[in-house]
């Protein structure tokens, strides 16, 4: 894809993966992915301040995330579908909660605070 079009991009992904880094780009990436309904698998550092609490949002490192993602590939198709749906639905719920919690000004301030 030469031109980045978020709706098109996120329609093509099942899971958005973010590991341990603290930058504005990380929060924008995860927030953007959640806003388009992509499921999130990440480390606990990457999920800071986003209200993501499931085990697949709280890995210690990228290796834990990768191991989890590889375990999904070993599931039978039906089990895989159920798990991916669960992750995606949780992401949608958490995004809705996040938007209700933060107005634009408060959200911008929170994102910028994470960069400092």
MARBA-3410 file (N, C-alpha, C, O; in Angstrom, 1 decimal):
116
0.8,-1.2,0.0,0.0,0.0,0.0,0.9,1.2,0.0,1.6,1.5,1.0 ~ 0.9,2.0,-1.1,1.7,3.2,-1.1,1.2,4.4,-0.4,1.9,5.1,0.3 ~ -0.1,4.6,-0.5,-0.8,5.7,0.3,-1.4,5.0,1.5,-2.2,4.1,1.4 ~ -1.0,5.6,2.6,-1.6,5.0,3.9,-3.0,5.5,4.1,-3.3,6.7,4.2 ~ -3.9,4.6,4.1,-5.4,4.9,4.3,-5.8,4.1,5.5,-6.1,2.9,5.4
-5.9,4.7,6.7,-6.2,3.9,7.9,-7.4,2.9,7.8,-7.3,1.8,8.1 ~ -8.6,3.4,7.3,-9.7,2.4,7.2,-9.4,1.2,6.4,-9.7,0.1,6.7 ~ -8.7,1.4,5.2,-8.3,0.3,4.4,-7.3,-0.6,5.1,-7.4,-1.9,5.1 ~ -6.3,0.0,5.7,-5.2,-0.8,6.4,-5.8,-1.6,7.5,-5.6,-2.8,7.6 ~ -6.7,-1.0,8.4,-7.2,-1.7,9.5,-8.3,-2.8,9.1,-8.5,-3.7,9.9
-8.8,-2.6,8.0,-9.8,-3.7,7.5,-9.0,-4.9,7.1,-9.6,-6.0,7.0 ~ -7.7,-4.8,6.9,-6.9,-5.9,6.4,-6.1,-6.6,7.6,-5.4,-7.6,7.3 ~ -6.2,-6.1,8.8,-5.5,-6.7,9.9,-6.4,-7.2,10.9,-7.5,-6.7,11.2 ~ -6.1,-8.3,11.6,-6.9,-8.9,12.7,-6.4,-8.4,14.0,-7.2,-8.1,14.9 ~ -5.0,-8.3,14.1,-4.4,-7.9,15.4,-3.4,-6.9,15.2,-2.6,-6.9,14.2
-3.4,-5.9,16.0,-2.3,-4.8,16.0,-1.4,-5.2,17.2,-1.9,-5.5,18.3 ~ -0.1,-5.2,17.0,0.9,-5.6,17.9,1.7,-4.4,18.3,2.3,-3.8,17.5 ~ 1.9,-4.2,19.6,2.7,-3.1,20.1,3.5,-3.6,21.3,3.0,-4.2,22.2 ~ 4.8,-3.4,21.2,5.7,-3.9,22.3,6.1,-2.7,23.2,5.6,-1.6,23.1 ~ 7.1,-2.9,24.0,7.5,-2.0,25.0,8.3,-0.8,24.5,9.5,-0.8,24.4
7.5,0.3,24.2,8.2,1.6,23.9,7.2,2.6,24.3,6.0,2.5,24.3 ~ 7.7,3.8,24.8,6.9,4.9,25.3,7.2,6.1,24.4,8.1,6.9,24.7 ~ 6.3,6.2,23.5,6.4,7.4,22.6,5.0,7.8,22.2,4.1,7.0,22.4 ~ 4.9,9.0,21.7,3.6,9.4,21.3,3.1,8.5,20.1,1.9,8.3,20.0 ~ 4.0,8.1,19.3,3.6,7.3,18.2,3.0,6.0,18.6,2.0,5.5,18.0
3.4,5.4,19.7,2.9,4.2,20.2,1.4,4.4,20.6,0.5,3.6,20.3 ~ 1.1,5.5,21.4,-0.3,5.7,21.8,-1.1,6.0,20.6,-2.3,5.6,20.5 ~ -0.6,6.8,19.6,-1.4,7.1,18.4,-1.7,5.8,17.7,-2.8,5.6,17.2 ~ -0.7,4.9,17.5,-0.9,3.7,16.8,-1.9,2.8,17.5,-2.8,2.3,16.8 ~ -1.8,2.6,18.8,-2.7,1.7,19.5,-4.1,2.4,19.4,-5.1,1.7,19.2
-4.2,3.6,19.7,-5.5,4.3,19.7,-6.1,4.3,18.4,-7.3,4.1,18.2 ~ -5.3,4.5,17.3,-5.9,4.5,16.0,-6.4,3.1,15.6,-7.4,2.9,15.1 ~ -5.6,2.1,16.0,-6.0,0.7,15.7,-7.3,0.3,16.4,-8.1,-0.3,15.8 ~ -7.3,0.8,17.7,-8.6,0.5,18.5,-9.8,1.2,17.8,-10.9,0.7,17.8 ~ -9.5,2.4,17.4,-10.7,3.2,16.8,-11.2,2.6,15.5,-12.4,2.8,15.2
-10.4,1.8,14.9,-10.9,1.1,13.7,-11.3,-0.4,14.0,-11.6,-1.2,13.1 ~ -11.3,-0.7,15.3,-11.7,-2.1,15.7,-10.7,-3.2,15.6,-11.1,-4.3,15.7 ~ -9.5,-2.8,15.5,-8.4,-3.9,15.4,-8.2,-4.4,16.9,-8.2,-3.6,17.8 ~ -8.0,-5.7,17.0,-7.7,-6.3,18.3,-6.2,-5.9,18.6,-5.4,-5.7,17.7 ~ -5.9,-5.7,19.9,-4.6,-5.3,20.4,-4.0,-6.4,21.2,-4.6,-7.0,22.1
-2.7,-6.7,20.8,-1.8,-7.5,21.6,-0.6,-6.7,21.9,0.0,-6.2,21.0 ~ -0.3,-6.5,23.2,0.8,-5.6,23.6,1.4,-5.9,24.9,0.9,-6.8,25.7 ~ 2.5,-5.2,25.2,3.1,-5.3,26.6,2.4,-4.4,27.5,1.6,-3.5,27.1 ~ 2.6,-4.6,28.8,2.0,-3.7,29.8,2.5,-2.3,29.7,1.7,-1.3,30.0 ~ 3.7,-2.1,29.2,4.2,-0.7,29.0,3.5,0.0,27.9,3.1,1.1,28.0
3.3,-0.8,26.8,2.6,-0.2,25.6,1.1,0.1,25.9,0.5,0.9,25.3 ~ 0.5,-0.6,26.9,-0.9,-0.4,27.2,-1.1,0.6,28.3,-2.3,0.9,28.7 ~ -0.1,1.3,28.8,-0.2,2.2,29.9,-1.2,3.3,29.6,-1.1,3.9,28.5 ~ -2.0,3.6,30.5,-3.0,4.7,30.4,-4.1,4.5,29.4,-4.9,5.4,29.1 ~ -4.2,3.3,28.8,-5.2,3.0,27.8,-6.4,2.1,28.3,-7.3,1.9,27.6
-6.3,1.7,29.6,-7.3,0.9,30.2,-7.4,-0.6,29.7,-8.3,-1.3,29.9 ~ -6.3,-1.0,29.0,-6.2,-2.4,28.5,-5.7,-3.3,29.6,-4.6,-3.1,30.1 ~ -6.5,-4.3,30.0,-6.2,-5.1,31.2,-6.1,-6.6,31.0,-5.7,-7.3,31.9 ~ -6.5,-7.1,29.8,-6.6,-8.5,29.6,-5.1,-9.0,29.6,-4.2,-8.3,29.4 ~ -4.9,-10.3,29.7,-3.6,-10.9,29.7,-2.8,-10.6,28.4,-1.6,-10.4,28.5
-3.5,-10.5,27.3,-2.9,-10.3,26.0,-2.6,-8.8,25.9,-2.1,-8.4,24.8 ~ -2.8,-8.0,26.9,-2.4,-6.5,26.9,-1.3,-6.3,27.9,-0.9,-5.1,28.0 ~ -0.9,-7.3,28.6,0.1,-7.1,29.7,1.3,-8.0,29.7,1.7,-8.4,30.7 ~ 1.8,-8.3,28.5,3.0,-9.1,28.4,4.2,-8.3,28.9,4.2,-7.0,28.8 ~ 5.2,-8.9,29.4,6.4,-8.3,29.9,7.2,-7.7,28.8,7.9,-6.7,28.9
7.2,-8.4,27.7,8.1,-8.0,26.6,7.6,-8.5,25.2,6.6,-9.2,25.2 ~ 8.3,-8.1,24.2,7.9,-8.5,22.8,7.9,-10.0,22.7,7.1,-10.6,21.9 ~ 8.8,-10.7,23.4,8.8,-12.2,23.3,7.5,-12.8,23.8,7.0,-13.7,23.2 ~ 7.0,-12.3,24.9,5.7,-12.7,25.4,4.6,-12.5,24.4,3.7,-13.4,24.2 ~ 4.6,-11.3,23.8,3.6,-11.0,22.7,3.7,-12.0,21.6,2.7,-12.6,21.1
4.9,-12.2,21.1,5.2,-13.1,20.0,4.8,-14.5,20.3,4.2,-15.2,19.4 ~ 5.1,-15.0,21.5,4.7,-16.3,21.9,3.2,-16.5,21.9,2.7,-17.5,21.4 ~ 2.5,-15.5,22.4,1.0,-15.5,22.4,0.5,-15.6,20.9,-0.4,-16.4,20.6 ~ 1.0,-14.7,20.1,0.6,-14.7,18.7,0.9,-16.0,18.0,0.1,-16.5,17.2 ~ 2.0,-16.6,18.3,2.3,-18.0,17.7,1.4,-19.0,18.2,1.0,-19.9,17.5
1.0,-18.9,19.5,0.0,-19.9,20.0,-1.3,-19.8,19.3,-2.0,-20.8,19.2 ~ -1.7,-18.6,18.9,-2.9,-18.5,18.1,-2.9,-19.2,16.8,-3.8,-19.8,16.4 ~ -1.7,-19.2,16.2,-1.6,-19.9,14.9,-1.7,-21.4,15.0,-2.0,-22.1,14.1 ~ -1.5,-21.9,16.2,-1.6,-23.4,16.5,-3.0,-23.8,16.8,-3.3,-25.0,16.9 ~ -4.0,-22.9,17.0,-5.3,-23.3,17.3,-6.1,-23.7,16.0,-5.7,-23.4,14.9
-7.1,-24.6,16.3,-8.0,-25.0,15.2,-8.7,-23.7,14.7,-8.8,-22.7,15.4 ~ -9.1,-23.7,13.4,-9.7,-22.5,12.8,-10.9,-21.9,13.7,-10.9,-20.7,13.9 ~ -11.8,-22.8,14.2,-12.9,-22.3,15.0,-12.4,-21.6,16.3,-12.8,-20.5,16.6 ~ -11.4,-22.3,17.0,-10.9,-21.7,18.2,-10.2,-20.4,17.9,-10.3,-19.4,18.7 ~ -9.4,-20.3,16.8,-8.7,-19.1,16.4,-9.7,-18.0,16.2,-9.5,-16.9,16.6
-10.8,-18.3,15.4,-11.8,-17.3,15.2,-12.4,-16.8,16.4,-12.6,-15.5,16.6 ~ -12.7,-17.6,17.4,-13.3,-17.2,18.7,-12.4,-16.3,19.4,-12.8,-15.3,20.0 ~ -11.1,-16.7,19.5,-10.1,-15.9,20.2,-9.9,-14.6,19.6,-9.8,-13.5,20.3 ~ -9.7,-14.5,18.3,-9.5,-13.2,17.6,-10.8,-12.3,17.7,-10.6,-11.1,17.9 ~ -12.0,-12.9,17.7,-13.2,-12.2,17.9,-13.2,-11.6,19.3,-13.6,-10.4,19.5
-12.8,-12.4,20.3,-12.8,-11.9,21.7,-11.8,-10.8,21.9,-12.1,-9.8,22.5 ~ -10.6,-10.9,21.3,-9.6,-9.8,21.4,-10.1,-8.5,20.7,-10.0,-7.4,21.2 ~ -10.8,-8.7,19.5,-11.3,-7.5,18.8,-12.4,-6.9,19.5,-12.5,-5.6,19.6 ~ -13.3,-7.7,20.1,-14.5,-7.1,20.8,-14.0,-6.4,22.1,-14.5,-5.3,22.4 ~ -13.0,-6.9,22.7,-12.5,-6.3,23.9,-11.8,-4.9,23.5,-12.0,-3.9,24.2
-11.1,-4.9,22.4,-10.5,-3.7,21.9,-11.6,-2.6,21.7,-11.4,-1.5,22.1 ~ -12.7,-3.0,21.1,-13.8,-2.1,20.8,-14.4,-1.5,22.1,-14.6,-0.3,22.2 ~ -14.6,-2.4,23.0,-15.2,-2.0,24.3,-14.2,-1.0,25.0,-14.7,0.0,25.5 ~ -13.0,-1.3,25.0,-12.0,-0.4,25.7,-11.9,0.9,25.0,-11.7,1.9,25.6 ~ -12.0,0.9,23.7,-11.9,2.2,23.0,-13.1,3.0,23.3,-13.0,4.2,23.5
-14.3,2.4,23.4,-15.5,3.2,23.7,-15.4,3.8,25.1,-15.7,4.9,25.4 ~ -14.8,3.0,26.1,-14.6,3.5,27.4,-13.6,4.7,27.4,-13.7,5.7,28.1 ~ -12.5,4.5,26.6,-11.5,5.5,26.6,-12.0,6.8,26.0,-11.7,7.9,26.6 ~ -12.8,6.8,25.0,-13.4,8.0,24.4,-14.3,8.7,25.4,-14.3,9.9,25.5 ~ -15.0,7.9,26.2,-15.9,8.5,27.2,-15.1,9.1,28.3,-15.6,10.1,28.9
-14.0,8.6,28.6,-13.2,9.1,29.7,-12.4,10.3,29.4,-12.3,11.2,30.2 ~ -12.0,10.4,28.2,-11.1,11.6,27.8,-11.8,12.4,26.7,-12.2,11.9,25.6 ~ -11.9,13.7,26.9,-12.3,14.6,25.9,-11.1,14.9,25.1,-10.0,14.5,25.5 ~ -11.2,15.6,23.9,-10.1,15.9,23.1,-8.9,16.6,23.8,-7.8,16.2,23.7 ~ -9.3,17.6,24.5,-8.2,18.4,25.2,-7.5,17.5,26.3,-6.3,17.5,26.4
-8.3,16.8,27.0,-7.7,15.9,28.1,-6.9,14.8,27.4,-5.8,14.5,27.9 ~ -7.4,14.2,26.4,-6.7,13.2,25.7,-5.3,13.7,25.1,-4.3,13.0,25.3 ~ -5.4,14.8,24.4,-4.1,15.4,23.9,-3.1,15.7,25.0,-2.0,15.4,24.8 ~ -3.6,16.2,26.1,-2.7,16.5,27.2,-2.1,15.2,27.7,-0.9,15.1,28.0 ~ -2.9,14.1,27.9,-2.4,12.8,28.4,-1.4,12.2,27.4,-0.4,11.7,27.8
-1.7,12.3,26.1,-0.7,11.7,25.1,0.6,12.5,25.2,1.7,11.8,25.2 ~ 0.5,13.8,25.3,1.8,14.6,25.3,2.5,14.4,26.6,3.8,14.5,26.6 ~ 1.8,14.2,27.7,2.5,13.9,28.9,3.3,12.6,28.9,4.4,12.5,29.5 ~ 2.9,11.6,28.1,3.6,10.4,28.0,4.9,10.5,27.2,5.8,9.7,27.2 ~ 5.0,11.6,26.4,6.2,11.8,25.6,7.3,12.5,26.4,8.5,12.3,26.1
6.9,13.2,27.4,7.9,14.0,28.2,8.8,13.1,29.0,9.7,13.6,29.7
END
